[in-house]
Amino acid sequence: MSETIANIEKLVESDADDMERVDALNALIRRFIRSDPARCSELCEEARELSDHIDYAEGLAEAIHNTALIELYSCQYDDALTLTMDALQRLRSSENRFGEAKALLTLGTIYFRLGDTAKSLEYYRKCASMFEEHGNKPALSNALLGIGNSCLQHGEQEQARRYYLKSLALAEELDDKMSQGRALHNIGQIYYSMKDYDNALEFYQKSLKLHRETNNRLGEVPALCNIGIVKLETGCFEQAVEYAEQSLKLSRMTGDRQAEVYALVTFAVARAHMGEKAEALQCAERALREAEELKQIAVLYHVHKSLADIYELLDDYKQVTHHLRMHFRYYEQMFNETSQNKFKNLQVIYEVEAAQKRAEVHSTKNAELAVALKQLEVLNNEKNEFLGIAAHNLKNPLANIKLLAKILLHEKELARMEIEEFASDILISSEQMFETIQKLLNINAIERGKIELMPEAVPLTPIMRSLIDTYGKKARQKNIAISFDEITPTAAAMADKNCTIQVLENLLSNAIKYSPHNRHVFVQISGNNGSVRCAVRDEGPGIAPQEMKELFKKFARLSSRPTGGESSTGLGLSIVKKLVESMGGRVWCDSEFGKGSTFFVELPTAEKLMEPVPDTTPA
């Protein structure tokens, strides 16, 4: 034991009821919090009682925070969250900025473990700024790792790599081998996510070496586990088992239950490939029980996918179906659209704030170049958003089709009803994919000016009647009644017929899609003052006032969600606006949040645009 630790122990064992002893207790807890949590729990209780007795607010806040860390490391996330929030409020009250930043870092880790990467990024971003202001490079290195982890969880590999490299540079500057090991390990994670297993293995092994040099068993555990996973992916099943066993042994010693689950899964899948099916299933089911106790979405997502892989090796496609469905359910929870947008917004906030700080030192000297760069950035973001929407909306239905096709191929004794159910699911999934592709192509064609309009007199009433018939089944499934008020039955617009159908179809389908069950949708067509108007009113949740300005933008993601599990690309209303305006019309919305929305489309009447041109030929 070092002289410093010995001195701290001496202070702790003294009878002095003062702040110095509380500080010593908290320092000792931080030193042994991972290696001896039971003793640290007792020390935390002692520190809290003593702080309360001598009215030492900062010491009490730190003791509470240390208790939260013990709960975090034992995967008791609800208790960890409650305690950290309590500590954070106390630290803010005592204006302890550094303590506050450490609590924010803990909150980021808790939310990351719970699978809420949008919130984790929010807290990591805040504490990174505070550590930077404080000049604490070791803590900043940890915060940057957290930001990188959140980016990687959302598939933002390049952003993650950038933050990991920043963290690594700080660790190297400080000659902090433990932090270097963590950064190298996380860079290995990026290569693994890109299926570059050679580079992933190289960085994992470098990380393992540094953790062993510093006797950091907590760092050894994930490095061993991930080396095992790489061995598994590359078909080296015996080596995968060897590394998984090492990781499993150490994770039990250190109490890292999350790592224990991943090691169990790696062990199980490798055993299944080696033909040891009974042992593989026993181990996999144990991993699932452990994962369900942890309640970590990311872990459950991974475990169910691995169980599906194991059952596929056993040709048990009913179990494959069950575990893949659970896998997709947790996928949706991890990558739901609202979270995705919040995550991107927070990431942009951090980047903007960082840019503003740099701008204080380096002012922009070329305004035109800055504008051009901004335009390029917008275009690049739109391109990335375009690809992200395509990947996100196509991945799940495509995976569903693949799964159902495998079941139909391998299950020889399916009942007729089951076959029809699977075929119906395949049809629904393919329709979702077709809708996504069609909308992406439409918005691309419109923006490139590739849509050729063919103006003609288009009566709106027959089109709307046909659409109501088409969407009647979907409305009946949700017990939604559609009322059609033909104020001006003969109203005709001078417009492109196909574009008009697409516009009206979008408004009607949206009204049904966002309406709760047992409601009404009201459609009205009228004509006056040289224009034809179609109004579609629903009794859905309405649109929040702050979201109205985003309504007709591309990739709009609003708080209102479809009520029957329908898909949404965020492109429909953007396409409507572009088509309507290209035909000389306008579109708008009136909405009261909580009481529904009315969408209006107004187009020039055929009569207005077809008035005879005066004959100016000389008599």
C-alpha positions in Angstrom: 0.0 0.0 0.0 1.3 3.4 -1.0 2.3 6.0 1.6 -0.7 8.2 0.5 -3.2 5.4 1.0 -1.6 4.6 4.4 -2.1 8.2 5.5 -5.7 8.2 4.3 -6.3 5.0 6.2 -4.8 6.5 9.3 -7.1 9.5 9.1 -10.1 7.3 8.6 -9.3 5.2 11.7 -8.9 8.3 13.9 -11.6 9.6 16.2 -11.7 13.1 14.9 -15.2 14.3 14.0 -14.1 16.9 11.4 -14.2 17.6 7.7 -10.7 16.2 7.1 -11.9 12.8 8.2 -14.9 12.9 5.9 -12.7 13.9 3.0 -10.4 10.9 3.9 -13.4 8.6 4.0 -14.5 9.7 0.5 -11.0 9.5 -0.9 -10.7 5.9 0.4 -14.0 5.0 -1.1 -12.9 6.3 -4.5 -9.8 4.2 -4.3 -11.5 0.9 -3.5 -15.0 1.4 -4.9 -14.6 -1.2 -7.6 -12.4 -3.7 -5.8 -14.1 -3.8 -2.4 -17.7 -2.5 -2.8 -18.9 -4.1 0.5 -16.4 -2.2 2.6 -17.0 1.0 0.6 -20.7 0.8 1.3 -19.9 0.8 5.0 -17.5 3.7 4.6 -20.2 5.7 2.6 -22.7 5.2 5.4 -20.0 6.4 7.9 -19.2 9.4 5.8 -22.8 10.4 5.4 -23.5 10.1 9.1 -20.4 12.1 10.0 -21.1 14.8 7.4 -24.6 15.2 8.6 -23.4 15.4 12.2 -20.9 18.2 11.5 -23.2 19.9 8.9 -20.6 19.4 6.1 -22.8 19.8 3.0 -20.0 19.1 0.4 -18.8 16.0 2.2 -22.4 14.6 2.4 -23.0 15.3 -1.3 -19.8 13.4 -2.3 -20.6 10.5 0.0 -24.1 10.3 -1.6 -22.4 10.4 -5.0 -20.0 7.6 -4.0 -23.0 5.5 -2.9 -24.6 6.1 -6.3 -21.4 4.8 -7.9 -21.5 1.6 -5.9 -25.1 1.1 -7.1 -24.1 1.8 -10.6 -21.2 -0.7 -10.6 -23.6 -3.3 -9.2 -26.0 -2.5 -12.0 -28.7 -1.1 -9.7 -29.5 1.7 -12.1 -32.7 3.1 -10.5 -31.1 3.5 -7.1 -28.0 4.9 -8.8 -30.0 7.5 -10.7 -32.0 8.6 -7.6 -28.8 9.0 -5.5 -26.9 10.8 -8.3 -29.7 13.3 -8.8 -29.8 14.0 -5.0 -26.0 14.5 -5.0 -26.2 16.8 -8.0 -28.7 19.1 -6.4 -26.6 19.3 -3.2 -23.4 20.0 -5.2 -25.1 22.7 -7.1 -26.4 24.3 -3.9 -22.8 24.3 -2.5 -21.5 25.7 -5.8 -19.1 22.8 -6.2 -18.6 23.0 -10.0 -16.1 20.2 -10.2 -18.3 17.9 -8.0 -21.3 18.8 -10.2 -19.4 17.9 -13.3 -18.5 14.5 -11.8 -22.1 13.8 -11.0 -23.1 14.8 -14.5 -20.5 12.3 -15.8 -22.1 9.6 -13.7 -25.6 10.5 -15.0 -24.3 10.1 -18.6 -23.0 6.6 -17.7 -26.3 5.6 -16.1 -28.4 6.7 -19.0 -25.9 5.0 -21.5 -26.2 1.7 -19.6 -30.0 2.1 -19.7 -29.9 2.5 -23.5 -31.0 6.2 -23.5 -28.1 7.5 -25.6 -29.8 10.9 -26.2 -29.8 11.7 -22.5 -26.4 10.2 -22.0 -25.0 12.5 -24.6 -26.7 15.5 -23.0 -24.9 14.8 -19.6 -21.6 13.8 -21.2 -21.6 17.1 -23.2 -22.3 19.2 -20.1 -19.6 17.7 -18.0 -17.1 17.8 -20.8 -17.6 21.6 -21.1 -17.2 22.0 -17.3 -14.1 19.8 -17.1 -12.6 21.8 -19.9 -13.3 25.0 -18.0 -11.9 23.5 -14.9 -8.7 22.4 -16.7 -9.1 18.8 -15.5 -7.6 16.8 -18.3 -8.1 13.3 -16.8 -11.8 13.9 -16.2 -12.2 15.5 -19.7 -10.6 12.4 -21.2 -13.3 10.3 -19.5 -16.1 12.6 -20.7 -14.9 12.5 -24.3 -14.9 8.7 -24.1 -18.5 8.9 -23.0 -19.5 11.2 -25.9 -17.7 8.8 -28.3 -19.6 5.8 -26.8 -23.0 7.6 -27.4 -22.0 8.4 -31.0 -21.0 4.8 -31.6 -24.2 3.4 -30.1 -26.1 5.5 -32.8 -23.9 4.4 -35.7 -22.0 7.7 -35.9 -18.6 5.9 -36.3 -16.6 8.9 -37.6 -17.8 11.1 -34.8 -17.0 8.4 -32.2 -13.5 7.9 -33.7 -12.9 11.7 -33.4 -13.8 11.8 -29.7 -11.9 8.6 -28.9 -8.8 10.0 -30.5 -9.1 13.2 -28.5 -9.4 11.2 -25.3 -6.4 9.0 -26.3 -4.3 12.1 -27.0 -5.1 13.5 -23.5 -4.3 10.2 -21.9 -1.0 10.0 -23.7 -0.1 13.5 -22.7 -0.8 12.6 -19.1 0.9 9.3 -19.4 -2.3 7.7 -18.0 -2.0 4.1 -19.3 -5.3 3.1 -17.8 -7.2 5.8 -19.8 -5.1 4.9 -22.8 -6.3 1.3 -22.5 -9.9 2.4 -22.4 -9.5 4.7 -25.5 -7.7 2.0 -27.5 -10.5 -0.5 -26.5 -13.2 1.8 -27.8 -11.3 2.5 -31.0 -11.4 -1.3 -31.4 -15.2 -1.1 -31.0 -15.4 1.2 -34.1 -13.4 -1.3 -36.2 -15.6 -4.1 -34.9 -18.8 -2.2 -35.9 -17.3 -1.8 -39.4 -16.6 -5.6 -39.5 -12.8 -4.8 -39.8 -12.0 -7.7 -37.4 -8.2 -7.5 -37.9 -7.9 -3.9 -36.8 -10.5 -4.5 -34.0 -8.4 -7.4 -32.7 -5.2 -5.3 -32.8 -6.7 -2.5 -30.7 -8.4 -4.9 -28.2 -5.0 -6.6 -27.7 -3.2 -3.3 -27.2 -5.9 -2.4 -24.6 -5.5 -5.7 -22.9 -1.8 -5.3 -22.6 -2.0 -1.8 -21.0 -4.7 -3.0 -18.5 -2.6 -5.9 -17.5 0.5 -3.7 -17.1 -1.6 -1.5 -14.7 -3.2 -4.4 -13.0 -6.6 -3.0 -14.1 -8.9 -6.0 -14.0 -11.9 -3.9 -14.7 -10.4 -3.0 -18.0 -9.2 -6.5 -18.8 -12.8 -7.9 -18.6 -14.3 -6.1 -21.7 -11.0 -6.5 -23.6 -11.0 -10.3 -23.1 -14.7 -10.5 -23.9 -14.4 -8.6 -27.1 -11.4 -10.5 -28.3 -13.5 -13.6 -27.8 -16.3 -12.0 -29.8 -13.9 -11.3 -32.7 -12.6 -14.9 -32.5 -16.2 -16.0 -32.7 -16.9 -13.8 -35.8 -13.8 -15.1 -37.6 -14.7 -18.8 -36.9 -12.0 -19.5 -34.3 -14.5 -21.1 -31.9 -12.1 -22.8 -29.5 -10.2 -19.5 -29.0 -13.5 -17.7 -28.5 -14.4 -20.1 -25.7 -11.0 -19.6 -24.1 -11.3 -15.8 -24.0 -14.9 -15.9 -23.0 -14.0 -18.2 -20.0 -11.3 -15.8 -18.9 -13.7 -12.8 -19.2 -16.4 -14.7 -17.3 -14.0 -15.5 -14.5 -12.8 -11.9 -14.1 -16.3 -10.4 -14.5 -17.5 -12.5 -11.6 -14.5 -11.4 -9.5 -15.1 -7.7 -10.2 -18.9 -7.9 -10.1 -19.3 -6.6 -13.7 -22.6 -8.3 -14.5 -23.0 -6.7 -17.9 -19.6 -8.1 -19.0 -20.6 -11.5 -17.5 -23.7 -11.6 -19.8 -21.7 -10.8 -22.9 -19.1 -13.5 -21.9 -21.9 -16.0 -21.4 -23.4 -15.2 -24.8 -20.0 -15.5 -26.5 -19.4 -18.8 -24.8 -22.9 -20.1 -25.8 -22.7 -19.2 -29.5 -19.2 -20.6 -29.8 -20.3 -23.9 -28.1 -23.3 -24.1 -30.5 -21.0 -23.8 -33.5 -18.8 -26.6 -32.0 -21.8 -28.9 -31.8 -22.2 -28.7 -28.0 -25.9 -27.8 -28.2 -27.1 -28.6 -24.7 -24.4 -26.7 -23.0 -24.8 -23.8 -25.4 -28.6 -23.5 -24.7 -28.1 -23.8 -20.9 -25.5 -21.0 -21.0 -27.6 -18.8 -23.4 -30.7 -19.1 -21.2 -28.7 -18.1 -18.2 -27.4 -15.1 -20.0 -31.0 -14.1 -20.9 -32.1 -14.4 -17.2 -29.1 -12.2 -16.2 -29.9 -9.6 -18.9 -33.6 -9.4 -17.9 -32.5 -8.7 -14.3 -30.2 -6.0 -15.5 -33.0 -4.4 -17.6 -30.5 -2.9 -20.0 -32.0 -2.5 -23.5 -28.7 -2.8 -25.4 -27.8 -6.0 -23.5 -31.3 -7.6 -24.1 -31.0 -6.5 -27.8 -27.7 -8.4 -28.1 -28.8 -11.5 -26.1 -32.0 -12.1 -28.1 -30.1 -11.8 -31.4 -27.5 -14.4 -30.2 -30.3 -16.7 -29.0 -31.9 -16.5 -32.5 -28.5 -17.4 -34.0 -28.1 -20.4 -31.7 -31.7 -21.7 -32.4 -31.1 -21.3 -36.1 -28.1 -23.6 -35.8 -30.5 -26.0 -34.0 -33.1 -25.6 -36.8 -35.7 -24.5 -34.3 -37.3 -21.7 -36.3 -40.2 -21.1 -33.9 -37.6 -20.1 -31.2 -35.8 -18.1 -33.9 -39.0 -16.2 -34.7 -39.6 -15.4 -31.0 -36.1 -14.2 -30.3 -35.8 -12.1 -33.5 -39.1 -10.4 -32.7 -37.8 -9.6 -29.2 -34.5 -8.4 -30.8 -36.4 -6.0 -33.1 -38.5 -4.8 -30.2 -35.5 -3.7 -28.3 -34.0 -2.3 -31.5 -36.9 0.0 -31.8 -36.5 1.1 -28.2 -32.8 1.8 -28.8 -33.2 3.6 -32.0 -36.7 5.2 -31.9 -37.1 8.2 -34.1 -37.6 10.7 -31.4 -34.5 9.6 -29.6 -32.6 9.6 -32.9 -33.5 13.2 -33.5 -32.8 14.3 -29.9 -29.4 12.6 -30.1 -28.5 14.4 -33.3 -29.7 17.8 -31.9 -27.6 17.4 -28.8 -24.6 16.4 -30.9 -25.0 19.5 -33.0 -25.4 21.6 -29.9 -22.0 20.3 -28.6 -20.3 20.9 -32.0 -21.8 24.4 -32.2 -20.7 25.3 -28.7 -17.2 24.0 -29.4 -17.1 26.0 -32.6 -18.1 29.1 -30.8 -15.3 28.7 -28.3 -12.8 28.3 -31.2 -14.3 31.3 -32.9 -13.5 33.4 -29.9 -9.8 32.8 -30.6 -9.9 32.5 -34.4 -12.3 34.9 -36.0 -13.6 34.2 -39.5 -11.7 36.4 -42.0 -13.5 35.2 -45.2 -17.3 35.7 -44.9 -18.0 34.3 -48.4 -16.0 31.1 -47.6 -17.9 30.7 -44.3 -21.2 31.0 -46.1 -20.1 28.5 -48.8 -18.9 26.1 -46.1 -22.2 26.4 -44.3 -24.1 25.6 -47.4 -21.9 22.5 -48.0 -22.5 21.5 -44.4 -26.3 21.7 -44.9 -26.1 19.7 -48.1 -23.9 17.1 -46.5 -26.2 16.9 -43.4 -29.2 16.4 -45.8 -27.4 13.7 -47.6 -26.5 11.9 -44.4 -30.1 12.3 -43.2 -31.4 11.0 -46.5 -29.2 7.8 -46.2 -30.0 7.5 -42.5 -33.8 7.6 -43.2 -33.4 5.0 -46.0 -31.3 2.6 -43.9 -33.5 3.0 -40.8 -36.9 2.5 -42.6 -35.7 -0.3 -44.8 -33.7 -2.4 -42.3 -36.5 -3.7 -40.1 -39.1 -4.6 -42.8 -36.3 -6.3 -44.9 -35.1 -8.3 -41.8 -38.7 -9.3 -41.2 -39.2 -10.5 -44.7 -35.9 -12.5 -44.4 -37.0 -14.1 -41.1 -40.5 -15.0 -42.4 -39.1 -16.5 -45.6 -36.7 -18.7 -43.5 -39.7 -19.9 -41.4 -41.7 -20.7 -44.5 -38.8 -22.5 -46.1 -37.8 -24.7 -43.1 -41.1 -25.3 -41.2 -42.8 -28.1 -43.1 -45.8 -28.5 -40.9 -47.3 -25.0 -40.8 -51.0 -24.7 -40.7 -52.8 -22.9 -43.6 -53.7 -20.1 -41.2 -50.1 -19.6 -40.1 -48.9 -19.6 -43.8 -51.5 -16.9 -44.6 -50.4 -14.9 -41.5 -46.8 -15.0 -42.5 -47.6 -14.1 -46.1 -49.7 -11.1 -44.9 -46.7 -10.0 -42.7 -44.4 -10.2 -45.8 -46.8 -8.1 -47.8 -47.1 -5.5 -45.1 -43.3 -5.3 -44.8 -42.8 -5.0 -48.5 -45.4 -2.3 -48.8 -43.5 -0.3 -46.0 -40.3 -0.7 -48.0 -42.0 0.3 -51.3 -43.5 3.4 -49.6 -40.2 4.5 -48.2 -38.4 4.1 -51.6 -41.1 5.8 -53.5 -41.1 8.8 -51.2 -37.3 9.1 -51.2 -37.3 8.9 -55.0 -40.1 11.5 -55.3 -38.4 14.1 -53.1 -35.2 13.5 -55.0 -37.0 13.9 -58.4 -38.8 17.1 -57.3 -35.7 18.8 -56.0 -33.8 17.9 -59.2 -36.6 19.3 -61.3 -37.3 16.0 -62.9 -41.1 16.1 -62.4 -42.9 17.2 -65.6 -46.4 18.6 -64.8 -49.3 18.0 -67.2 -51.9 20.6 -66.2 -55.5 19.7 -67.0 -58.9 20.2 -65.4 -59.0 17.8 -62.5 -62.3 17.3 -60.6 -61.4 16.7 -56.9 -64.6 15.1 -55.7 -64.3 11.8 -57.7 -60.6 11.5 -56.7 -61.5 11.9 -53.0 -64.4 9.4 -53.2 -62.0 6.8 -54.7 -59.4 7.5 -52.0 -62.0 7.1 -49.2 -63.0 3.8 -50.7 -59.3 2.7 -50.9 -58.5 3.7 -47.3 -61.9 2.6 -45.9 -60.4 -0.7 -44.8 -57.6 0.9 -42.8 -60.1 3.3 -41.2 -62.5 0.5 -40.3 -59.6 -1.4 -38.6 -59.3 1.5 -36.2 -63.1 2.1 -36.1 -62.6 5.6 -37.7 -65.6 7.1 -39.5 -64.9 9.2 -42.6 -67.4 12.0 -43.3 -67.3 13.6 -46.8 -68.9 17.0 -47.3 -69.1 17.9 -51.0 -69.9 21.6 -50.8 -69.0 22.1 -54.4 -69.2 18.7 -56.1 -68.2 19.9 -59.5 -65.1 21.8 -58.3 -62.1 21.2 -60.6 -58.6 22.4 -60.3 -56.1 23.2 -63.1 -53.4 20.8 -62.0 -51.5 17.7 -62.7 -53.8 14.7 -62.0 -51.2 12.3 -60.7 -49.7 14.9 -58.4 -53.2 15.9 -57.1 -54.0 12.3 -56.3 -50.7 12.0 -54.4 -51.4 15.2 -52.4 -54.9 14.2 -51.4 -53.9 10.7 -50.7 -51.2 11.9 -48.3 -53.6 14.1 -46.4 -56.3 11.4 -46.0 -53.8 8.7 -45.1 -52.1 10.9 -42.5 -55.5 11.8 -40.9 -56.3 8.0 -40.5 -52.7 7.2 -39.5 -52.5 9.7 -36.6 -56.1 9.4 -35.4 -56.8 7.3 -32.3 -59.3 4.5 -32.5 -63.0 5.3 -32.5 -62.7 8.8 -33.9 -63.9 10.8 -37.0 -62.1 12.2 -40.0 -63.9 15.0 -41.9 -63.2 15.8 -45.5 -64.6 18.8 -47.3 -64.2 20.1 -50.9 -65.3 23.6 -51.9 -64.7 26.2 -54.6 -64.8 30.0 -54.6 -62.9 33.1 -55.6 -61.0 31.4 -58.3 -59.7 28.5 -56.2 -60.6 25.0 -55.2 -60.0 24.0 -51.6 -59.8 20.6 -49.9 -59.8 20.4 -46.1 -59.1 17.2 -44.1 -59.7 17.4 -40.4 -58.9 14.7 -37.8 -59.5 14.3 -34.1 -55.9 13.2 -33.4 -53.4 14.6 -30.9 -52.8 17.8 -32.9 -49.5 19.5 -33.4 -47.5 21.3 -30.7 -47.1 25.1 -31.4 -43.3 24.9 -31.4 -43.5 22.1 -34.0 -45.7 24.0 -36.5 -42.7 25.6 -38.3 -41.1 22.2 -38.8 -44.3 20.6 -40.2 -43.6 20.8 -43.9 -39.8 20.4 -43.8 -38.0 17.3 -45.0 -37.4 14.5 -42.5 -39.7 16.2 -40.0 -40.0 14.2 -36.8 -42.8 15.4 -34.6 -44.0 14.4 -31.2 -47.2 13.0 -32.6 -46.8 9.3 -33.6 -49.0 6.9 -35.7 -51.6 5.2 -33.5 -51.7 1.8 -35.2 -48.1 0.8 -35.7 -47.9 2.5 -39.1 -44.6 3.6 -40.6 -43.6 7.2 -41.2 -40.7 8.6 -43.3 -41.0 12.2 -42.3 -41.2 13.1 -46.1 -44.9 13.0 -46.9 -45.9 16.6 -46.0 -42.6 18.0 -47.6 -43.6 16.3 -50.8 -47.1 17.7 -50.5 -45.9 21.2 -50.1 -43.5 21.0 -53.1 -46.1 19.5 -55.4 -48.8 21.9 -54.4 -46.6 25.0 -54.8 -45.3 23.7 -58.2 -49.0 23.6 -59.3 -49.5 27.3 -58.2 -51.3 26.4 -55.0 -50.7 26.6 -51.3 -51.0 24.3 -48.3 -51.3 25.0 -44.6 -52.5 23.6 -41.3 -54.6 24.8 -38.4 -54.1 22.8 -35.2 -55.0 23.0 -31.6 -52.6 20.8 -29.6 -54.6 17.9 -28.0 -57.7 18.5 -30.2 -56.7 17.6 -33.7 -55.6 19.2 -37.0 -57.0 20.5 -40.2 -54.9 20.5 -43.4 -55.9 22.7 -46.3 -54.8 22.5 -49.9 -55.9 25.3 -52.3 -55.3 25.1 -56.0 -56.3 27.4 -58.9 -59.7 26.5 -60.5 -59.7 25.2 -64.0 -62.1 28.1 -64.9 -59.7 30.8 -63.6 -56.8 29.6 -65.7 -58.8 28.7 -68.7 -60.5 32.1 -69.3 -60.4 33.0 -73.0 -57.6 35.2 -74.1 -58.8 38.4 -75.8 -58.4 38.4 -79.5 -55.9 41.2 -80.3 -55.6 40.5 -84.0 -56.1 43.7 -86.0 -59.5 43.8 -87.7 
